Amino acid sequence: DVNLAKGKELYDVYCAICHGNKGKGQGTLVKREKILGVPSYADAARNITVGSTYHSMYYGLNSMGSYASQMSSEEELWQVAEYVMQLKSDLTK
């Protein structure tokens, strides 16, 4: 799927540093204790949806600022959001 491939590419650049390559919340900055409290996408209490993921990227959430300016289009935000849902699905299998 082209959208998931593009979403992964963008995720690897902008998101994995904190959220980790697999979405477990164990990115490089978390492991170095530069950023704390990054949840796993599998955390049921978070109830992550594709819409909430888009919203969080667009507006920011808690200590995470907006990433809207890093993406070149709304389409890219949706592609990353869809990829996050794939990671969540992989974690909860």
N, C-alpha and C positions, 0 to 999 in steps of 0.2 A: 504494500500500500504506500503510495507516494506521500500522502499526508503524514503517516506515522514515521516514515523515514526522515522527512523534513522536521517533524516534531522532535525526533531523537537527536538530530543534528543540533538543533537550537537548544534543547535541554542540556546536552553534553557541554555546550559552551556557557550557558547562563545559569543553569540550575544545579547541575551535579556537584559543583564546588561546595554547596551546603547540603543539598538533599541526597547526595550520593548517586552513583550510577544506577542503582536498583531502586531508588526511592525509599531507602530505609532510614533516611535522616542522618547518615554517617558519612557525609562528604568530607573532603580534606580540611576545610575550615572548622568543622565540628570536631574532627579527630584531634586537631591542634588546639582545641578549646578556645578558638577565636570567636565562635558563635555557639550559643547553647540553646537547647530546647527545640531543636528541629525535629518534628514528629516523623514517624514512618507513615507512608501512605496507607499502610495496612491497619493503622490505628482506628478501630471501629468508632471510637468516640468522636473522631474528626468528621465522619460522614462526608468524605470528599466526593464531589460530583464534578462532571465536566464543567458545569456552570460556575460552581464555587471556585474551581481552579482558575478559570478565566478571570473571574472577579478579583481573586487574590493577586493574580499577575498584573491586572490592569490598575487596580487601586492600591495594592500593597496590603499586608496583613501583619499586625503586631510589629515586630522589628524588621520585617521584610518590606522594603520599599517597592514602589511600582516598577514594573519592567516594561511598561507600554512603550517607553521611548527607545528601548533596545530592539524591539521588534519593528520590522518595516511595514507591517500591516496587521489588521485584525485577523486576517487569515493565519498568520504565523502564531498569534496568541492561541487561536483555536487548535492549531496543529500541535502545539506544546501541550495544551490541555488534554487533547485526545491521547497523546503519548503518556502523560501522567496517569490517565485511566488504564492504559495498558500495563504500566508498571504496577499500579494498585492491584489489578487483576492477577498479575504474575505472583505478587506477594501473598495473595489470599488463596492461592490454589492448594 
